[in-house]
Amino acid sequence: MFTFAYPALLVLLLAVPVVVVLYVLARYARKKKLAKFGHPDSLKDLMPEVSKYKPPLKLALEVAALAFLAIALCRPWGGVHSSKSEKEGIEVVIAVDVSNSMLASSTADNSGTSRMRAAKLVLEKLINRLDNDRVGLIVYAEDAYTLIPVTSDYVSAKLFLNSIDPTQYDNQGTNIGAAIDRAIKSFSPDDNIGKSIVLITDAEELDDEAGAIDAAHQAKKNHIQLNVVGVGSPTPVRIPTPSGPMINPETGTPVETALDENLAAKIAAAGDGIYVNASNSDALNELEKQMDTVKKSALETNAYAVHDELFTIFGWIALVLLLIDVFILDRKIRWLDKITFFKKESAVVVLIALTAACAFDASATTNRKERRLVTQGNELFKDGHYLEAGEKYQQALKLEPESKEALYNLGLTYIRRANNAQSDSLRQQLAKAGAEAMQAVAQALKEKPNLAADAIYNLGNLAFNSEDYAQAVQMYKQSLRIRPEDEKTRRNLRIAQKKLQNQNQDQDQNKDKDQDKKDQEQNQDQNQDQNQNKDQNQDQQQNQNQDQQQQQQPEINPQSAEQILKAMENKENQTRARVNKSNNGQEAKGRSKNTKRW
């Protein structure tokens, strides 16, 4: 059976007769113009290099190539063969608490977001991450109800999730045991399929705590993992109603409710699962890691028919015809005329053409694989899996080393990982790798100006985060030269210029402070020198005064000096006489004493 994927494009075959008609009209116009110069038989000798048969042959080749290209664009199909695909995953049943306490605030503030709204946001994100899994939905208060059975229809699951309203259920309470029993019965009977229950509750006003623990143990016996997501705050808050806070009819006081995390953790432990608080930013990741421990199995096997693609055959034929047309000119060519197209030489030409066609097809296959890897990396990047996305981009670069898109995206993964890195050394290494990738992409300015502008913009952001505001300003300006209409880059440029101005002012102030300090030290040195000079001047002044005093003393008269000397000699003689007299008296006493003793 031979069919076309796009049969409407067969209208392109009408171009074949149009080309033939245009060729005939062109040949007729050429003949009329030649007739003005003389009779055609006489002009043959004047145009010995003109071939009579090559123009029609070239036309036939070109028309045939055009026809085969038109057929290839219609995507011809041959036979049909069957193919199968398996879908591996687990079954997840989500049980949502719809008691009146879920209307209360999820925070310690009575006016905060309701617990039900917080639960819906968490569950919607969780459903988006269940790629190949089946999901079911039940609600419970005093009793448990099935909203949607286990299914792969995520759209319907989200619609039912958004329609949940605690005010629609009259029998109020929090019967967690009934909810777990209902969830166990909602799974398929196949024991080979992994199963998990996600229980959303505030664990408030539990009717039967022991029954909930027993139900969790029963789920564990059935090899069903039970995880609990707590919503609310341990701080008591009031339950709102359209007419005001809910009032306890017995006491007449407002009813208050609080999250019982201890009980929620006990239920999760009994069910071989974990407890997480919905207000925790990492709660969803922890829950997903725990559910990944459940064994995955084949949930669906899809069989579908696949057509044999034949467009490549027609494309190769058209390529060969065009290559042959290249070697055939309107005028005679001596070396080409010597070639017989049914000998070995012609086989070489055909072989070269087929080799080129195969190389072209291999290159196209490589490009398709590279684009597919980049697309897969983009999906992982959107979900925040930067490490896995980087691996996809690296695989794409191995297939196509010149792919600037893959290199640019790889650089972005390095930058995002650097922003989330815990250690400074790892952050610096990742930032350096991201900068090198962006610099390589920025060099492709002529081939991909927009991509180069984005790369230069990212280099400016890296410089800005490193407080190198001068480099950031330079990068933003360079990006604006390529793409002047980019308001985001222009805004960042203004911010970087302001930061650079403040930085320069701080540097100038620091320089002024250093200069003032130096001037102050110089002034102190000068003052010390002045004091020393002052002391030296004082010493010199004293010496000068002494010299002046000595110089100003009056000279002694020679007669007076002689009188003074005589007086001094007389006084000295008198002193000597008294000393001698005293010594003689002591000697006489000594002698008298000695004589008496003997």
Number of C-alpha atoms within 10 A of each C-alpha: 6 11 14 19 13 13 13 9 15 15 11 15 16 11 14 16 11 10 15 14 11 11 15 12 12 11 12 11 11 11 12 11 11 12 11 9 10 10 10 14 8 10 13 11 10 10 10 10 13 16 14 11 11 16 17 14 15 20 15 15 20 19 21 17 24 21 19 22 21 23 24 24 19 20 18 21 17 15 13 14 10 9 10 9 11 12 15 17 21 23 26 27 27 24 26 27 30 26 27 23 31 26 20 28 27 29 21 16 14 16 13 11 15 20 26 27 17 17 23 18 14 17 21 16 11 15 18 11 13 17 13 17 24 22 23 23 23 23 26 28 23 20 17 23 16 17 15 19 17 21 16 18 13 18 11 12 20 16 11 14 22 15 9 18 16 19 12 9 16 11 11 17 19 27 24 31 25 20 26 30 16 20 29 21 9 19 23 13 9 8 10 13 19 23 27 26 26 25 26 28 28 29 28 20 17 19 15 13 18 12 16 24 22 16 22 30 20 17 23 18 12 12 17 24 26 27 28 28 27 24 30 31 23 15 14 18 24 22 21 22 13 6 6 10 17 18 16 11 9 6 8 9 11 16 17 17 23 23 24 20 22 10 17 26 20 18 28 23 20 21 27 17 23 22 23 20 20 23 18 9 9 11 15 20 11 15 19 13 10 15 23 12 10 18 13 19 16 16 18 13 11 9 11 11 11 13 15 13 16 18 20 15 13 19 18 21 18 23 20 18 20 19 17 15 18 9 10 17 15 15 15 16 14 9 7 12 10 8 12 10 13 8 9 11 12 13 12 11 14 16 12 14 19 16 12 15 17 13 12 12 14 12 13 12 12 15 16 13 15 23 19 14 21 26 17 14 27 20 12 17 20 10 10 14 15 21 16 15 24 25 15 24 28 21 17 27 20 12 18 17 13 12 18 22 17 28 24 22 24 28 28 23 27 22 24 18 21 22 13 10 14 10 9 10 11 14 19 15 14 21 22 17 19 27 23 15 22 27 18 15 26 24 15 16 13 9 10 14 17 16 18 25 26 20 28 27 25 24 25 29 23 21 20 22 11 11 15 17 24 17 19 28 24 17 25 26 19 16 26 19 12 16 16 12 10 13 11 11 23 16 11 18 24 13 16 25 16 14 18 20 14 12 16 12 12 12 12 12 12 12 12 12 12 12 12 12 12 12 12 12 12 12 12 12 12 12 12 12 12 12 12 12 12 12 12 12 12 12 12 12 12 12 12 12 12 12 11 11 10 10 10 9 8 7 7 8 8 9 8 9 10 10 10 11 10 11 10 10 11 10 10 11 10 10 11 10 10 10 10 10 10 10 10 10 10 10 10 10 10 10 10 10 10 9 8 7 6 5
